[in-house]
Every structure is written in structure tokens, then in C-alpha cells.
Amino acid sequence: MPENHRHPTTHYELPPFEGQILKVDNLHFSYPDGHIALDGINLHLAQGDKVALVGPNGAGKSTLMLHLNGILRGKGGLTVAGIPLNEKNLPLIRSAVGLVFQNPDDQLFSPTVFEDVAFGPLHMGLPENEIRQRVDSALESVRMSAYRERLSHHLSVGEKKRIAIATVLAMNPRLLVLDEPSAGLDPRARRSLIHLLRDLEITMLVSTHDLAMVRELFPRMVIVDEGRIVADGPTVELLEDQSLLEAHGLEKP
């Protein structure tokens, strides 16, 4: 996992877009040791979709997520909000995809909450008044407006996860991608996060082992195993398929 997941850019405005937010077509990726991590992934998300990505450890979920904003680069087609992933478009892609990692300390490194959330818009070259507006809006979206002057490293894990989400919402992404958002949370913080994710009006792809959260939040579920999508359909139907779940290391919640 790269140490610094944020990529400062100059100011790039995303063009207006309606239609499929994410198109992944026949994506292949192997690590230098020859391990095949992605073996022909095809995944399309329409605007407003909230999709859970599930599967056993080592299935390729994190590898896929790291492709969505170009941290990893495999073979195949990948388009976000109508923008094809290539070297020229990397800044636009990274504005379009808000990637939130499992450990919020990977994304929070400024002294205060305000500075953390302002980091992305600041490095987009936005004027100061717009930066402040974006920070205020992002913190309000995650219900953390009162925390703007707090020290990030003094927050609880649940609070840090909310601020990490705010750091990418401040970039006005088209797609929010989260890796194990409920990991490490106590029941109250987990419940609070579920309410937050339900209320966010943004296309969302979430990798998780928390199938109870999946059942509650995500109408569509994608099961990945050994670098392939083995099932993609309505969550309520897939969670009733006991043999399918067991075959891919999952337990019905």
C-alpha cells in the first residue's frame, strides 16, 4: 500500500456527466511475483448505485479498488464518469474517484481536521473561499462540522473514518469507494456509519466483510473470488444462496 494516497494536482474541473459512472471491462492484473490478482473483471455502475464488493481475503477486492484511480495499472478498459483511465487523464480520474482506505490514519496527516479536509481542494488550486465552502459542506455531510478545529490524531476510530470520508467528499467525486468502512468500529460507531452511508447521495462501491451491513445498505452485491467476479446481483437473492456463500468463504448474516 503506497504511503501517501493523495495526489496533489493543479485545478481540474470534472465535466458534467450522466450515465454509467464506472465501466471496468476485462481488467487483468498480475503482481511482479506472477500472482494473478485480477482475471478478467467486468463491472459497471450506474449513477446512484450503491454496490457492495465482497469475497474472502486475497480475492482481489483491494487490488480492484486501487485500479479505480490509477494507483495500480493493469490491462483492460476502465472509465470513470465518461473519462477513460490513461496517463493524461490521471488527475481527472483522481478527482472523480474518492478512495477511502480501511485505516483512516493512511489519509489523515495534517494537524487539524480542517487542514486534512482542505488538503485536496487546496492542491486542486481552488480559491480560498471555495476551499472553505467545500470543507464546510464535506464536514456537514459526515456530521462532523463541530470538529473542524480538532486535532485529527486525538479522534476516535469512528470519528477518524468520518473525517477520512470528508477528505474525499471535499473533492466532489463522482464515485465514492470505501475499503472495509465498518472494520474496527464499536456497535454505536458502526450504526452511526451505516446511517451516514445511507444518507450520502453519491454512487458508492464498498468492499466489506460486514454482510449484515451489506444486507441493510446495499441493494446490489458483487462477489469476487480468485480475481474473478463469480456473482453480481440483488443482495437479497445472493444472501439466500447458502451454497454460493459457502463456496466463496462467506457466511450468511
Secondary structure, 3 states (H helix, E strand, C coil): CCCCCCCCCCCCCCCCCCCEEEEEEEEEEECCCCCEEEEEEEEEEECCCEEEEECCCCCCHHHHHHHCCCCCCCEEEEEECCEECCCCCHHHHHHHEEEECCCHHHCCCCCEHHHHHHHHHHHCCCCHHHHHHHHHHHHHHCCCHHHCCCEHHHCCHHHHHHHHHHHHHCCCCCEEEEECCCCCCCHHHHHHHHHHHHHCCCEEEEECCCHHHHHHHCCEEEEEECCEEEEEEEHHHHCCCHHHHHHCCCCCC
